[in-house]
């Protein structure tokens, strides 16, 4: 019954808001965990001079969800904002983790901050509408995972 509700909700959201990544789809979940957003953020901190253990601890303390959920949420952001690249998200997460701040890819504030920290993007009315849709989808994914 829960699976049917999940499928129907995702289907309706997909129709209403465009492309959404289902958490169990091959596109959403990286088989190789070294390609996850978290792993790439850890690698970036390590390349900046942090010890690997310290970099891993900073990212784990900073990022709000598990690897699969973060990868899915990041993919939803990338699918909705064409000029944004995965490297931009990784860079934002790394910088934020260095400051010991939380990163929640289902949060409106986090996505706005991500856009503001990406030089090639600017905040305008259309971008704010996209961010609202992304936030809605990512929060629904988070709720569905909690239910299932």
N, C-alpha and C positions, 0 to 999 in steps of 0.2 A: 504494500500500500504506500509506504514512504517513497519507494523508488518511483512509483507512478506519479506521485505529487511532485517529486523532484524533476522528472522528465517533463511534465506538463508545465511547471513553473519556468524551467529553462527554455522550453519551446516558446512560451508566450513572451518571455523577456527577449528572446532572440528576434521574434517578429517585431516587437515594439521598439527595441533599441538597437537593432543591427547585430553585428557579430559578437558572440559571446563564446568563451571557451569553456567546455564542460570539464570539470576537474579530472575525470577519468580518461579523457581523450589523449591520444599519443602526442598531439601538439602541445597540450597543456603541461604534461608531466614529463620532465626530462628523465630518460632512463639512466643516463650517466650523471650522477650527482655533482661531478666536477663542473658541469655546465649550469648548475642552478644559480639563481641570483645571489643566494647566500654565499656559495662557494666562490663566485667571481668577486664578490665584495671582500671576502676574506683574503683572496689572492691580491686584490688591489691594495689593501692595507699592508699586507706582507711586503709587496713590492715598494711600498712607501717607507719601509724600514721597521715596521712592527714585527715582533716575533710572531710566528704562526699561531702559537697558543693564545697569545694576547689578542691577536686579530680575530681569531675565532670567538673568543670570549666577548669581545666588544660587539661583534655582529650578532651573536646569540642574545646578548642582553638588550640590544637595540631593536631588533626586528620583531614584529608582533606575532606572526603566525609561523606555522611549520613551512618547510621548504616547498612542498608541493603546492600549498595554498598561495604562498608568495609568488611562486612561478606562474601560477594561473592568473593571479591578480595583475602581475606585471604584464603578462601577455594581453590581458584585456585592455590595459592602459596603452600598450604599443599598438594594438589593433585599432584603437579609437583616435589616437593622435599620431598622424602619419610622420611628422618630422622628428618625433621623439625616437631615440634609439635605445637599445638595451644598455649600452655603455653609459648613457645619461642616467638611467635608473641606478645602475651599479655605482656610479660616481656619487650620486646623491646619497645613497645608503651608506657608503663608506665615509663620506664627509660628516654625515649626521651621527654615525656611530662613534667617530672620533670625538665628537662633542658630548658623548654619552646621552644623546637624546633618542627618543623612541621613533620608530618608523612603522606606520600602519598603512599599508597600501589600500586599505578599504576606507581610509579617512579622507574626507574632503580637504582638510587642512594640509595633510601630507602631500596630496596630489597637487594642490595649488603651489605649495613650497617647491615641489619638484619642478613644476613648469617655470616658476620664477627663477630657479637656479639653472635653467637651461638657456644659454645665451640666444639660441636661434628661435626661441619661442617667446610669445608675449601673451599676457592675459587680456582677453577682450570678451565681449558678450558671448560669442560663439564658443570660445574656449571654456568659459564658465559653464555653459550648457553641457558641453562634452564631459567636463569634470563631474557634474551632477549625475549624469548617466553612468559614468564609470563607477562612481561611488556607490550608486544604487546597485549596480550589478555585483560589485565586489562584496558589498555588505550582504546581498542575497546569497552569494556563494558561501560566505562565512556562516550564515544562518543554516543553510542546507547541510553543510558539513557537520554542524553541531547536532542537527536532527538525525542525520544518517549515521 
